[in-house]
Amino acid sequence: MHIGFIGAGLMGGPLARNLIRAGKDVLVYDLSAEAAARTASVGPTGRTAAALADLAGCDLVFTSLPLPAHVEGVMLGDDGLLQRLKPGAIHVELSTIDPQTSSRLEAAAKARGCAFLQCTLGKTPAHAERAEEPMFIGGDRAVFDSLADIWPIIGTPAYYMGGVAASCAVKLISNMVGMTNLAVLAEGLRIGEKAGIERGALIALLQDTGARSFQMDVRGPWIAADDYANRFGLDLALKDVRLGCEMATAWGMKIPAMSAALETFRRASAAGLGREDCNAVYKATE
């Protein structure tokens, strides 16, 4: 099987490397030639592509890109890769995108005689590097089953979600809940400071209460240490929360708590914190 991989960034890079380490024939494309080369170099079966058109002969193509518009730009339209793929090829979309975009990609693939699966990812780049990334996969069940040997290589476990909308929704919900927790944690730490409680001490105390969360365990100590190195960028977090809020709004739902978190992240981005870790939302609280 010839595999193409588009996007060798924080998430895509580790997944592509897992495939190469497993001996799969992988052709890597990224706008950053350095990122593509770094990923392909982990094994003899990794190669780099000079252009998207080089992936036209692949049986399986993964995309892992920052925004829905980037995925559509790469795959759709007269110059998109989908127009060049052979009938029967499979496109697996790994990015965090909205259900509407995913549905358009699925319909376009079907019209070309290709298959499409949406595979959203549940954890961090570090988990991805260790193939410990939970995957939420939507699309045709037979196509999902046909890749049974691929899923354990790139992550685990692989959850079959049914339709592509469900696959998109679970990741967006996860990030909306997680980032809302993080925004609330940031405000709580500010309140603690007003009370004269040092950040690290407060986090340790809260971890023994009902306030404990994944974000507190992971990002709380980073905030306490003023460590805002980018593990999951604030602007990417903002994008995910925005997409999730738009998804809920399109379904006629009102989500005041998550909408408030969205505004907090917008304010942090406007303050120039977008390239720092999402825990830099702390800096935008008062």
N, C-alpha and C positions, 0 to 999 in steps of 0.2 A: 504493500500500500504506500503510495506517495502522498505525503502530508505537507500541506502548506500552512505556515503560521504567520499571521499578519499582526504585528504589534508585540515588541519584545521589551515592554516596559516593566513596571514594578510587579504586575500580576502576570502578564503574558510571558515575560521572560522565563520565570520559574517553570511554568507549565510546559513551555517548549523545551526547556532543558531536561525536564523529566522524560519527555518522549525520546530525546536524543540519547540520554543515558541508557534508556531501555533498548537502544539499538534500532529505533524507528528511523526511516528515511524522512528527514524533515528539512524543508526549504523555508528559511526565515526571511521575512521582509519587514523592515522598519524604516521610517524616514531618517532615523539615526543609523547610519552605517556602522557606527561603533557599537551600538546596542545590539544590532543584528549579529555582528561578528563575535561579540562577547558570548552571546547565547549559543551560536552555532559551534563555537570552539570547544564545547564540553565533551564532544565525542566525534568519532570519525564519520558518523552518518548525518551530521549536521552540516548544512550548506547555507550560504546567503544568496538572496535574490537581488539583482540589480534593479528590477522593476516589477510592478504587480503582475504584468503580463507573463512573467516567468512562471507564475503559479498556475497557469491555465491548464496544465496537464495533470494537476493533482486530483487524487481521488477524494481527499478529505481536506477541507480548509477551515482553519480556526481564525476568528477575528477577536482581538482583545484591544480595544481602543477607548479613548477617554469619553467621547460623547456620541449620542445617537447619530448626529449629523456626520460624524467621521465614518461611522459604519456604513451609513447609506451612501456617502460619497465614494467609498472604496468599492462597494458591491453593486450599487444600482446605477441606472442611467446607461446611455449608449457606450460610455467608456468604462463602465464598471466591470469588475472581474467576473460577475455572474454571467455576463454576455459571452465570456470566453471559456467558462467551465464546460466540460463535457457532460452530456446527459448522464444522470446517475450519480454525479458527484454530490458530496454532502458538505453543507456549510454549517459549522457549529459556532454560534455566536456566544462569546464569553463575557461581553461587556455588560455593565449595569445600564440598561436602557428601559424605556417605557414600553408598555404592552402594545401601543399603537404602532410604534416603529418595528417591533418584533413581528407583528402580524403582517406588515407590509413586506418585510424581508421573506417571511414564509410564503406569502402569495407569489412574490416575484420568483423565488426558487422553484415553486411548483410549476409556474408558467414556462420555465426553462427546462423542465424535466429533471430538476435537481431536488434534493431533499434539504430540509432546514431543521435544526434543533436549536432552541435557546437554552443555554447552560449558564446560569448565574452562579456566583461563587460566594461562599458564606463567611470566609475568614480573611486572614491577612497574607501579605506576600511571604512572610516567614513560613506560614502553614503551607502555602503553595509550593515553596521550595522543597518541603519535606513530603510532598504529595499527601498532605493531610487536610486538603481543602474540601469541605462538603460542597456538593454540586446539586443544584436544583434544576432539573432538566425537563423541558417541555417540547412537544412535537409528536410526530408519528411514533407510536410504540415500536413498530417493527424496525424503524431506523435506529431508535434508541437501543434496542436489543442487538442490532448488528454491530454495535461498537462496544460490546460487552468486554472485549479485551483491552480497549483503550481507556475506559473510565478509571480503572484502578491505577493506571500509570500516572495519570495527571492529578488524581485526587481521590478522596474517599470520605464518606460514602457517597454514592450516586443515587439521588432520590428522583424517581420518575414522578413528575407533577401533573401529567396530562397535557393540557394546552400550553401554548407559549405565554399566554397572559399570566397564568399561575406562576410560571417560572420567573417572569419579571417581577411579579408582585411580591414574592417571598423575599427577594433580596432588597427591594425598595422598602418594604415594611421593616426588615431587619435594620437597615441603615437609618430609617426615620426614627425608630424606637431608640437605637443606640446613640444617635446624635442628639436626640431630645434629652436622653439621660445625661449626656455629656454637658449640654448647655445648662441643665439643672444643677449638675455637680459644680460647674464653674460658679454659678450664683451662690450655691451653698458654701463654697470655700470663701467667697467674698464676705458672706454674712459671718462666717467663723472668724475671719480677720477682724471684723468690727467688734467681735466679742473678745478679741485678744487671744485667739487660739491659733497657734502656728499651723500652717497648711499640712505638713507631714503628720503632725500629731492628730489633727482632726480626721484625716483620711484613715489613720490606724484605728481611731475610735469608731468611726462610721462603719468600718468593715465588720464590726461585731454587732451591727444593727440591721434593721430592715432596709436601710439605705444602700446596702452593698449592691454593686452591679459589676458587670464585665468592664465597663468603662472606668469605674472607680479602681478596680484591681489593676488594670493595665495602664491607663493614662493618668490616674490620680497621682501616683509617685512621680511621673514625668512632670506634671504641673508643679508638684511640691519642690522639685529640683530645678524649676525653670528650664526644662528640657523640651524644646519645641521642634526638634529635628523632624523632618518630614518622613513619617511612616505611611500615613494616609492623609494627603493634603487637604487643607481646609476648603479650598475651592472645589475639590472633588466631592467632599462631604456635602458642600452646599449644593452641588449639582444633583446628587442623589436625593437629598431631602426635597429639593424643588421638583424633581421628576415624580417623587412619591406623592407630594401634595397635589401636583397637577393630575396624577392618576386618580386620587381619591375625589378630587373636585369634579373630574369628568364623570365619575360614577355617582355624582349628586350627594357626596358626603361632606359633613362639616367636621373638621379636625382642629379645633382651636389650639390645643397644646402643641401639636406638631407645627402648626402655622406660626406660632410664637417662636418656636425654635428656629424655623426657617428665617425669620426676621433677624434673630440674633446672629446667625451665620452670615446673612447678608451684610449686617453691620460690621462684622469682623473682617469680611472680605474687602469692604469699602475702606476699611482702616489700613489696608495693605498687608493683611496677614495671610493671604490666600496661598502662598507658597510654603507656609509653615505647616506643621502637623495640625490636624483638626483640633487638638487640645488647646491651640492658641486662641480658641474662642474665649478662653478664660481672660485673655487680655482685653477683650471687648466688653466684659461685664464691669459693672460699677458697684 
